[in-house]
Amino acid sequence: MKLENENLNEPQKPQLNIPAVSCSVVHCKKAPYDVYIGRPSKWGNPFTHKQDGKTLAKHIVGSRDEAVQAYREWITNGDGKHLMNDLHELKNKVLGCWCHPQSCHGDVLSELVTKHCN
């Protein structure tokens, strides 16, 4: 039987301060950024909810949230899947887009970098 205080004399393992891999998203006209992810960059979202025709997006969907979800599917399983190999370019970077602080495909990129670039 092991007692609670049995390990008090054992040396403690040092805690490593390894910074988490991440990136953040800002509005490209309101804050400094490292990588522009809007259109026409390679990271740009090919989906939009805007119906005005004043966009470089190739596909129109019903809402901003649908555009973000379509981007998630596009980059992870669709025609944009090749970009998954380039996510390391975004490690520890600030991403600039026009959407932030509203829902944005940059949030998807940030999640993917955190998940896949550790």
C-alpha positions as CSV (number, residue, x, y, z in Angstrom):
1,M,0.0,0.0,0.0
2,K,1.3,3.4,-1.0
3,L,1.1,6.3,1.5
4,E,0.2,9.8,0.3
5,N,3.4,11.4,1.7
6,E,5.7,8.6,0.5
7,N,7.1,10.6,-2.4
8,L,7.8,13.8,-0.5
9,N,11.6,13.2,-0.6
10,E,11.8,12.5,-4.3
11,P,13.1,15.3,-6.4
12,Q,10.5,17.1,-8.4
13,K,10.7,17.0,-12.2
14,P,11.5,20.4,-13.7
15,Q,8.6,22.1,-15.5
16,L,9.4,22.9,-19.1
17,N,8.2,26.2,-20.3
18,I,7.6,25.3,-23.9
19,P,5.6,28.0,-25.7
20,A,2.4,26.7,-27.3
21,V,2.3,27.0,-31.1
22,S,-0.5,29.3,-32.1
23,C,-1.4,32.2,-34.2
24,S,-3.9,35.0,-33.8
25,V,-6.2,36.9,-36.2
26,V,-6.6,40.7,-36.4
27,H,-8.4,43.1,-38.7
28,C,-5.8,44.0,-41.4
29,K,-6.6,47.8,-41.2
30,K,-6.8,48.1,-37.4
31,A,-3.8,46.2,-36.1
32,P,-0.3,45.1,-37.3
33,Y,0.0,41.6,-38.7
34,D,2.6,39.2,-40.1
35,V,0.7,37.3,-42.8
36,Y,-2.1,38.7,-44.9
37,I,-4.7,35.9,-45.3
38,G,-7.4,37.8,-47.3
39,R,-8.1,37.4,-51.0
40,P,-6.1,37.1,-53.2
41,S,-3.5,35.5,-51.0
42,K,-3.1,31.7,-51.1
43,W,-4.9,31.7,-47.6
44,G,-7.9,33.7,-48.9
45,N,-11.4,32.2,-48.5
46,P,-12.9,31.2,-51.9
47,F,-16.3,31.4,-50.2
48,T,-18.3,34.6,-49.4
49,H,-21.7,35.5,-48.1
50,K,-21.7,38.8,-49.9
51,Q,-24.1,39.0,-52.9
52,D,-22.8,42.3,-54.4
53,G,-20.3,40.8,-56.8
54,K,-17.5,43.0,-55.5
55,T,-15.4,40.1,-54.3
56,L,-12.7,37.8,-55.6
57,A,-14.4,34.8,-54.0
58,K,-15.4,32.1,-56.4
59,H,-18.4,30.7,-54.5
60,I,-21.3,32.5,-52.8
61,V,-23.0,30.9,-49.8
62,G,-25.9,32.1,-47.6
63,S,-24.1,33.5,-44.5
64,R,-20.7,34.4,-43.0
65,D,-20.8,31.3,-40.8
66,E,-21.5,29.1,-43.9
67,A,-18.5,30.7,-45.6
68,V,-16.3,29.9,-42.6
69,Q,-17.6,26.3,-42.4
70,A,-17.1,25.9,-46.2
71,Y,-13.5,27.1,-45.8
72,R,-12.9,24.6,-43.1
73,E,-14.1,21.8,-45.4
74,W,-12.2,23.2,-48.4
75,I,-8.9,23.4,-46.6
76,T,-9.1,20.1,-44.7
77,N,-10.8,17.8,-47.3
78,G,-11.3,19.8,-50.5
79,D,-9.4,21.6,-53.3
80,G,-7.4,23.6,-50.7
81,K,-6.1,20.5,-48.9
82,H,-2.6,21.1,-50.3
83,L,-2.4,24.2,-48.0
84,M,-2.4,21.9,-45.0
85,N,1.3,21.2,-45.8
86,D,2.0,25.0,-45.5
87,L,0.4,25.6,-42.1
88,H,3.9,25.8,-40.6
89,E,4.3,29.2,-42.3
90,L,1.6,30.6,-39.9
91,K,3.2,29.3,-36.7
92,N,3.3,32.0,-34.1
93,K,2.2,34.6,-36.6
94,V,-0.5,37.3,-36.5
95,L,-2.9,36.8,-39.4
96,G,-4.5,39.8,-41.0
97,C,-7.9,39.7,-42.6
98,W,-10.9,42.0,-43.2
99,C,-13.4,40.1,-41.1
100,H,-12.0,40.1,-37.6
101,P,-13.4,40.4,-35.0
102,Q,-16.4,38.8,-36.8
103,S,-16.4,35.1,-37.6
104,C,-13.5,34.6,-40.0
105,H,-11.7,31.8,-41.9
106,G,-8.6,33.0,-40.0
107,D,-10.1,31.4,-36.9
108,V,-10.1,28.1,-38.8
109,L,-6.4,28.6,-39.8
110,S,-5.5,29.5,-36.2
111,E,-7.2,26.3,-34.9
112,L,-5.5,24.2,-37.6
113,V,-2.0,25.6,-36.8
114,T,-2.5,25.0,-33.1
115,K,-3.7,21.4,-33.8
116,H,-1.2,20.4,-36.5
117,C,2.0,22.4,-35.9
118,N,3.1,21.4,-32.4
